[in-house]
């Protein structure tokens, strides 16, 4: 069990979120990408916020001056605070600190802007001690860590002085660790089918006399999980300057096309209190990241004051209907299929932000990120408490030279408590920090 992990996912140059545990802010997605956007509540569709635009609206990359290049190096810390309680018993997740490195490079040459970046796209999870009530008396830890990352190849094209369009192609990967404990009745309720000796044993009540049963697959790697997959993603965007003070923009991120996540042939296990034990391969079937449609506008209200607002629609209903797994035995032979209903709802997110240029060196930022909870209470699981809604954000930028600039943001997400269908009351809040150095040349 580790209370701190390095979450490395690629989007605009490795500078974004942590693709790992309890990283849920807008569902499984970050509230914003890069400290400039995050400091303004996650607004990103119609402002120049550096290479993190690769993960939002790639057309805004074309807002950088012609003939220049930009390198962003970023570092973030996600600080979730997750607790579960039931019948006087409390369990606090020890996953309280997740490190997020990021890196990105872009170049504007004439009408074209292009580059490459690495960022975490999102994730979620928790870590509970072996002595917690969530371990069901099994004497082993309970945890999950889901991460999704990508390497992004963006291009933007300035159609005319007012209109710029953009697109990205993403090479994506996902990984998952899970140590899951349940009563035999709970585990049996998730079974959707079986075959061979293992399927027959489960159907025949091999676990009926057990007090607990477990599904386990987890590695010790801070960067990946035991189950892994790769795939692709893409996005389109546009930005339009209405006049010298007002800019509007929008983007569409397509639902991902990831392969099934799989462990190696014997890296997973099923165990029970009766002494039942088996090793095999665990496959997570058709896990995908959702489509995202966003529109936004910015207004240079005064020479020193920029206001921005975004409205985002995240298609969770299509991506998170259920969490499906198949366990293939390497010992007994046969397989068992499981399904954990999710039934997430589509999510609407409003981002409001402002940036005030105090002087030639210092810019101060503030914002709000307001969202509804996409998970119906009946389906919230202590291992995946993606329930945070409101965020208050602060940020600043400081120019150290004509070429160099530091930016930072702080996100405070008040704790939200829900009563899950499985019984526990789950509370989840966050304190997140992002730091970035940018160099233009």
QUIPENOR-V644662 format. One record per residue. N is the residue number from 1. RES is the residue in one small letter. PHI is phi in whole degrees, -180 to 180 (none if undefined). NEAR is the number of other C-alpha atoms within 10 Angstrom. Layout:
{{N,RES,PHI,NEAR} {N,RES,PHI,NEAR}}
//
This chain:
{{1,x,none,14} {2,x,-123,12} {3,x,-84,13} {4,x,-136,17} {5,x,-135,21} {6,x,-94,19} {7,x,-108,33} {8,x,-122,29} {9,x,-133,33} {10,x,-100,33} {11,x,-143,34} {12,x,-82,37} {13,x,71,32} {14,x,50,33} {15,x,-123,32} {16,x,-127,38} {17,x,-105,38} {18,x,-99,38} {19,x,-98,36} {20,x,-153,39} {21,x,-111,33} {22,x,44,36} {23,x,-91,35} {24,x,-72,28} {25,x,-126,28} {26,x,-99,26} {27,x,66,28} {28,x,-97,29} {29,x,-101,23} {30,x,-72,21} {31,x,-74,29} {32,x,-173,25} {33,x,-119,30} {34,x,82,36} {35,x,-71,34} {36,x,-70,32} {37,x,-65,31} {38,x,-62,34} {39,x,-63,32} {40,x,-109,31} {41,x,75,32} {42,x,94,31} {43,x,-61,35} {44,x,-154,36} {45,x,-76,32} {46,x,-139,28} {47,x,-131,26} {48,x,-89,18} {49,x,-124,21} {50,x,83,25} {51,x,-72,32} {52,x,-64,34} {53,x,-58,25} {54,x,-57,36} {55,x,-92,28} {56,x,-126,30} {57,x,-110,33} {58,x,-64,33} {59,x,-65,32} {60,x,-70,31} {61,x,-61,31} {62,x,-73,29} {63,x,-81,18} {64,x,-74,18} {65,x,-62,13} {66,x,-63,14} {67,x,81,13} {68,x,-117,14} {69,x,-123,18} {70,x,-139,19} {71,x,-117,21} {72,x,-115,25} {73,x,-122,21} {74,x,-129,27} {75,x,-149,22} {76,x,-134,27} {77,x,-129,24} {78,x,-96,28} {79,x,-121,23} {80,x,-74,27} {81,x,-129,21} {82,x,-120,27} {83,x,-136,22} {84,x,-126,27} {85,x,-146,19} {86,x,-163,14} {87,x,52,8} {88,x,81,5} {89,x,-101,11} {90,x,-122,15} {91,x,-138,21} {92,x,-108,18} {93,x,-67,23} {94,x,-85,19} {95,x,-83,27} {96,x,-114,22} {97,x,-151,23} {98,x,-131,27} {99,x,-87,22} {100,x,-130,28} {101,x,-81,27} {102,x,-158,29} {103,x,-156,25} {104,x,-156,27} {105,x,-138,22} {106,x,-140,27} {107,x,-138,23} {108,x,-104,22} {109,x,-134,15} {110,x,66,13} {111,x,-81,15} {112,x,-105,19} {113,x,-128,27} {114,x,-146,22} {115,x,175,23} {116,x,-153,24} {117,x,-153,28} {118,x,-136,30} {119,x,-151,34} {120,x,-80,33} {121,x,-91,30} {122,x,168,30} {123,x,165,31} {124,x,-168,25} {125,x,152,29} {126,x,-154,28} {127,x,-140,26} {128,x,-119,27} {129,x,-70,18} {130,x,-65,17} {131,x,-90,15} {132,x,-75,21} {133,x,-65,19} {134,x,-70,26} {135,x,-79,23} {136,x,59,20} {137,x,81,16} {138,x,-77,21} {139,x,74,11} {140,x,-132,18} {141,x,-62,20} {142,x,-123,27} {143,x,-158,29} {144,x,-146,26} {145,x,-151,26} {146,x,-108,26} {147,x,-131,31} {148,x,-132,32} {149,x,-134,29} {150,x,-158,29} {151,x,-97,27} {152,x,-114,27} {153,x,-116,22} {154,x,-99,28} {155,x,-145,24} {156,x,-126,27} {157,x,-133,23} {158,x,-84,20} {159,x,-68,11} {160,x,-153,10} {161,x,-57,9} {162,x,-103,13} {163,x,-113,18} {164,x,-130,24} {165,x,-118,25} {166,x,-152,25} {167,x,-154,22} {168,x,-134,26} {169,x,-118,18} {170,x,-122,24} {171,x,-93,21} {172,x,-115,25} {173,x,-145,25} {174,x,-136,29} {175,x,-150,24} {176,x,-148,27} {177,x,-112,25} {178,x,-153,24} {179,x,-119,21} {180,x,-124,21} {181,x,-117,25} {182,x,-155,19} {183,x,-75,18} {184,x,-55,22} {185,x,-66,14} {186,x,-65,13} {187,x,-66,19} {188,x,-63,17} {189,x,-68,12} {190,x,-93,16} {191,x,-71,19} {192,x,-113,14} {193,x,173,15} {194,x,-161,20} {195,x,-151,16} {196,x,65,14} {197,x,-63,16} {198,x,-66,22} {199,x,-60,21} {200,x,-67,16} {201,x,-66,16} {202,x,-66,19} {203,x,-64,17} {204,x,-83,10} {205,x,88,12} {206,x,-60,15} {207,x,-105,23} {208,x,-60,17} {209,x,-90,11} {210,x,-77,17} {211,x,-94,16} {212,x,-151,22} {213,x,-140,29} {214,x,-136,22} {215,x,-117,19} {216,x,-132,22} {217,x,-157,25} {218,x,-162,20} {219,x,-116,16} {220,x,-101,11} {221,x,-83,10} {222,x,-71,15} {223,x,-106,15} {224,x,-138,25} {225,x,-111,25} {226,x,-69,22} {227,x,-98,25} {228,x,-136,22} {229,x,-155,20} {230,x,-129,17} {231,x,178,16} {232,x,-138,18} {233,x,-150,21} {234,x,-160,20} {235,x,-150,23} {236,x,-129,22} {237,x,-156,25} {238,x,-151,25} {239,x,-140,29} {240,x,-135,21} {241,x,-88,17} {242,x,-67,12} {243,x,-157,10} {244,x,-67,9} {245,x,-110,13} {246,x,-117,17} {247,x,-131,21} {248,x,-123,22} {249,x,-159,25} {250,x,-163,26} {251,x,-152,24} {252,x,-136,20} {253,x,-100,22} {254,x,-74,17} {255,x,-58,20} {256,x,-68,19} {257,x,-126,19} {258,x,-94,20} {259,x,-70,19} {260,x,-65,18} {261,x,-77,22} {262,x,-137,23} {263,x,-87,24} {264,x,-70,14} {265,x,-63,13} {266,x,-136,16} {267,x,-84,18} {268,x,-105,28} {269,x,-148,21} {270,x,-121,17} {271,x,-137,19} {272,x,-151,23} {273,x,-66,17} {274,x,-76,14} {275,x,99,10} {276,x,-61,12} {277,x,-152,14} {278,x,-155,19} {279,x,-118,22} {280,x,-177,22} {281,x,-110,20} {282,x,-110,28} {283,x,-118,20} {284,x,-94,23} {285,x,-93,19} {286,x,55,17} {287,x,-81,21} {288,x,-135,19} {289,x,-88,26} {290,x,-81,21} {291,x,-73,21} {292,x,-137,20} {293,x,-113,20} {294,x,-139,23} {295,x,-133,22} {296,x,-163,24} {297,x,-149,23} {298,x,-133,24} {299,x,-138,19} {300,x,-82,16} {301,x,-64,11} {302,x,-143,11} {303,x,-54,9} {304,x,-103,13} {305,x,-125,16} {306,x,-114,19} {307,x,-114,22} {308,x,-146,27} {309,x,-148,26} {310,x,-128,24} {311,x,-126,18} {312,x,-124,21} {313,x,-123,17} {314,x,-108,24} {315,x,-86,21} {316,x,-67,24} {317,x,-58,18} {318,x,-81,17} {319,x,-93,22} {320,x,-125,21} {321,x,-76,15} {322,x,-157,19} {323,x,-108,16} {324,x,-106,19} {325,x,-137,23} {326,x,-133,20} {327,x,-109,25} {328,x,-108,27} {329,x,-70,24} {330,x,-101,18} {331,x,-112,13} {332,x,-80,16} {333,x,88,15} {334,x,92,18} {335,x,-150,22} {336,x,-136,23} {337,x,-106,20} {338,x,-127,21} {339,x,-143,18} {340,x,-108,17} {341,x,-58,15} {342,x,-119,21} {343,x,51,20} {344,x,-63,22} {345,x,-98,20} {346,x,-61,21} {347,x,-121,19} {348,x,-107,19} {349,x,-125,20} {350,x,-110,20} {351,x,-113,25} {352,x,-126,23} {353,x,-149,25} {354,x,-143,24} {355,x,-134,23} {356,x,-119,17} {357,x,-85,18} {358,x,-69,11} {359,x,-160,10} {360,x,-66,9} {361,x,-99,13} {362,x,-110,16} {363,x,-124,18} {364,x,-109,22} {365,x,-133,26} {366,x,-155,24} {367,x,-170,26} {368,x,-129,25} {369,x,-126,27} {370,x,-118,20} {371,x,-144,22} {372,x,-92,17} {373,x,-84,22} {374,x,-79,26} {375,x,-100,25} {376,x,-59,16} {377,x,-52,18} {378,x,-63,15} {379,x,-115,19} {380,x,-68,26} {381,x,-117,22} {382,x,-55,29} {383,x,-80,25} {384,x,-135,23} {385,x,-88,30} {386,x,-84,26} {387,x,-115,28} {388,x,-64,27} {389,x,-119,23} {390,x,-89,23} {391,x,-135,24} {392,x,-109,20} {393,x,-125,28} {394,x,-133,24} {395,x,-160,26} {396,x,-153,22} {397,x,-130,23} {398,x,-137,18} {399,x,-83,16} {400,x,-93,12} {401,x,-165,9} {402,x,-63,10} {403,x,-104,11} {404,x,-113,15} {405,x,-152,18} {406,x,-103,20} {407,x,-133,22} {408,x,-145,24} {409,x,-144,26} {410,x,-130,22} {411,x,-114,29} {412,x,-117,17} {413,x,-114,22} {414,x,-58,17} {415,x,-65,18} {416,x,-114,18} {417,x,-116,18} {418,x,-130,19} {419,x,-99,19} {420,x,-78,19} {421,x,-66,13} {422,x,-78,13} {423,x,121,15} {424,x,-67,22} {425,x,-88,20} {426,x,-120,26} {427,x,-115,21} {428,x,-149,25} {429,x,-133,24} {430,x,-147,23} {431,x,-130,19} {432,x,-121,20} {433,x,-130,24} {434,x,-132,27} {435,x,-128,25} {436,x,-150,23} {437,x,-111,19} {438,x,-118,20} {439,x,-130,16} {440,x,-107,15} {441,x,-154,11}}
//
